[in-house]
């Protein structure tokens, strides 16, 4: 490489806002659209649960809780490809390797679409068996089948938009990423009451609203190929998946996959534990399952903000780590952790002091319903104010290409501690054991993440 070309590439790199713009302003500009996109994206399920709760009742909410592991499967693959692809994309752009960055975009796109079609086919073949496995009861199975049969056709669109949005943000277009998600969520919010109450379609109306909205959001993501900033897709051959690139994407994104898949396993085990031990309590099986689903959706709102902050920091981590600007990596990490911690304190206060109004948003129930709901929400989300550290550390290791450490952190929280606690504690505490498993594993994950982050920063060059 000639000295003139080297100087030109260094000049381009130094002019990139990832390397020059104030860390605070840059994080704000990237995090706000990511937060809005995540909040709006979470509305797909939250809005469905609110309208279903008021239009169908808590049995409808229990049915959507039973169906939710399928959404988590899509999130697992979508985030693995999306976060793995975007982290590698940013690192290659930081190194000025546009050919490899282009190959990452094409390979990631094909992986997302192909995976979505395969999952859709499998779900439709084994739908009822899957729902029984996920914890359906005799009272909820018909609702769950009706809802999931329709939404299953949206799986390829959901998976593509979930995985492609991080790549759009990595390309420097967080506003467009936000708008694609915002459009789908607003459409879902408009269609839900029309289909459920005006058309009187019940839970099927919520499913159709979700399907249509997911298609629209995916189409908006696909249109972004026209406006890519850092690379240009020149031909259809760019979409032929490359084994080496696939390995790069999966290696970096595997911690997100492990986290989401283990989350799915947790959801299934939790539903079945609540079903078994709830039947032995005064609450029955369906109230605990419905409440668990509602609380998980409430926590989604909190997580959307925290994850949005960390997602905003991710391209800054990746670019500057690839460019060896380690001081900016440290400064960004400190600011991201501080911001997420401050918001977490606010969310913790809300969860502890206003649980009943939050649960009431999702429909009415008897006094036993509220009694269990208030207790479950307070206990399950007790260590909310510590969760930001664990999320930040996992994403940080992904962004700098050290996916193994991120995967270890995911395994510590979900598989090594939470899953066994969900099985063991109910043996001694009954249905209450399901809620106490979460804060114990949250605290252990916080300590583990803080320790690994500390030693990683010590090893990083000054």
Secondary structure, DSSP 8 states (H G I E B T S, - for coil): --HHHHHHHHHHHHHSHHHHS-HHHHHHHHHHHHHHHHHHHHHHHHHHHHHHHHHT-HHHHHHHHHHHHHHHHHHHHHHHHHHHHHHHHHHHHHTT-HHHHHHHHHHHHHHHHHHHHHHHHHHHHSHHHHHHHTT--TTTHHHHHHHHHHHGGGHHHHHHHHHHHHHHHHTT-HHHHHHHHHHHHHHHHHHHHIIIIIS--THHHHHHHHHHHHHHHHHHHHHGGGG-SS----SGGGGS--HHHHHHHHHHHHHHHHHHHHHHHHHHHHHHHHHHHHTTSTTHHHHHHHHHHHHHHHHHHHHHHHHHHHHHHHHHHHHHHHTT-HHHHHHHHHHHHHHHHHHHHHHHHHHHH-HHHHHHTT----HHHHHHHHHHHHHHTTTHHHHHHHHHHHHHHHHTT-HHHHHHHHHIIIIIIIIHHHHHHHHHHGGGHHHHHHHHHHHHHHHHHHHHHHHHHHHS--
